[in-house]
Amino acid sequence: MSTPSYLIPSRAAKRTHYDQESIYSILDEALFCTISYSVENRPFSIPTSFVRYEDKIYIHGSVGSHFIREIEKGIPVCITVMLTDALVVAKSAFSHSVNYRSVILFAQAEKIEDISLKSDAFKWLTEKIVPGSWDYLRPMTQKEVRKTTALAFSLDEASAKIRTGMPNDEEEDKQLPIWSGLIPLETNRAKPVADPSSQTIPLPEHLSGL
Amino acid sequence: MSTPSYLIPSRAAKRTHYDQESIYSILDEALFCTISYSVENRPFSIPTSFVRYEDKIYIHGSVGSHFIREIEKGIPVCITVMLTDALVVAKSAFSHSVNYRSVILFAQAEKIEDISLKSDAFKWLTEKIVPGSWDYLRPMTQKEVRKTTALAFSLDEASAKIRTGMPNDEEEDKQLPIWSGLIPLETNRAKPVADPSSQTIPLPEHLSGL
């Protein structure tokens, strides 16, 4: 990915990555992003689900959503994604940190008008949330496709920031008898809970591994 | 909390809450927020840790951080926090949703100049990340306090959005033999992993319960 010309100079430049593999792996693991935009120099942001497919990310929303109607105009947006891997516990509060993998990208929405691409985007979004589910579900109707807006964003101006490893305690702190290390953070999908309408319906194969 | 005059009209107004209890409980559970701001009508956003104390939230950052230096000017910011409780799996892709608890707030940074309040803010931040740890750590030095900026944000213009419960399938879909329900999402702190410098140091009591 190219370096955006207006990318904020970072004090942690050593943590910044522009390679496709770093960026894609974070985007493919994270289920949610935060999209920010400005109206009259006032910032707004909203968390939403998204999916990467090839070199773009896709989001969806109701055609009536205020947020969708603002950003579908093609105004500049900033999208951030963060995965948190561990709390980094140092011997001093000052050296505490977080192991994270984040992506920031700057783009403008492209509204997907092509019905076939739009349907594909809904399929990609659904398959990301629940892999293997699209063909099992009641098919999406043309009316549902029309009621939903799909927007694509280029990854041309994306970068990743990644912190890994142990605390960076000050040299003079390293001998202190104070415990330091990592507290890993884990996010898991738990056992599915059936809706009252589904108590007697067998859990489909794509969910039974959970 | 009062309703911000410029709050975006929401299509999901029934999910919106302005009561202190809803807002505080989300802010106190979430470790990270995303802060958005605008420069020349171009949006920027950054994930960071935060803590609520009484009726404000506090963040910190290096005095040299570009992001901190922009928002400490007191420009409008939008801060979002999201906790995701479950994937809501419906019988149709269209009715899929997410059970989440989010907070959005609009504010301007107040830079904390009072050294005692600033030290308190670092204590609150540290205690939120690792409860019970502040008095165990090597004390923060005056130099470290000087090298770090603490910013406070009012919660006067905060609101929460919460979705709970099962999928809202269309009436005509409810009889379909397709499984629907929830996939709970769980975030856990795992067993601490010691830094090489701490292999022989006993895990302190505030961490041994993990």
Interface residues (C-beta under 8 A of the other chain):
Chain A: Y6 I8 P9 S10 R11 L31 F32 T34 S36 Y37 S38 E40 N41 R42 P43 F44 S45 I46 P47 S49 S62 G64 S65 H66 F67 P76 V77 C78 I79 T80 M82 T84 A86 L87 V89 A90 K91 S92 A93 F94 H96 V98 Y100 S102 I104 F106 F122 K123 T126 I129 V130 S133 W134 Y136 L137 R138 M140 T141 E144 K147 T148 M166 P167 D169 D173 K174 Q175 L176 P177 I178 W179 S180 G181 L182 I183 P184 L185 E186 T187 N188 R189 A190 K191 P192 V193 A194 D195 P196 S197 S198 I201 P202 L203 P204 L207 L210
Chain B: Y6 I8 P9 S10 R11 L31 F32 T34 S36 Y37 S38 E40 N41 R42 P43 F44 S45 I46 P47 S49 S62 G64 S65 H66 F67 P76 V77 C78 I79 T80 M82 T84 A86 L87 V89 A90 K91 S92 A93 F94 H96 V98 Y100 S102 I104 F106 F122 K123 T126 I129 V130 S133 W134 Y136 L137 R138 P139 M140 T141 E144 K147 T148 M166 P167 D169 D173 K174 Q175 L176 P177 I178 W179 S180 G181 L182 I183 P184 L185 E186 T187 N188 R189 A190 K191 P192 V193 A194 D195 P196 S197 S198 I201 P202 L203 P204 L207 L210
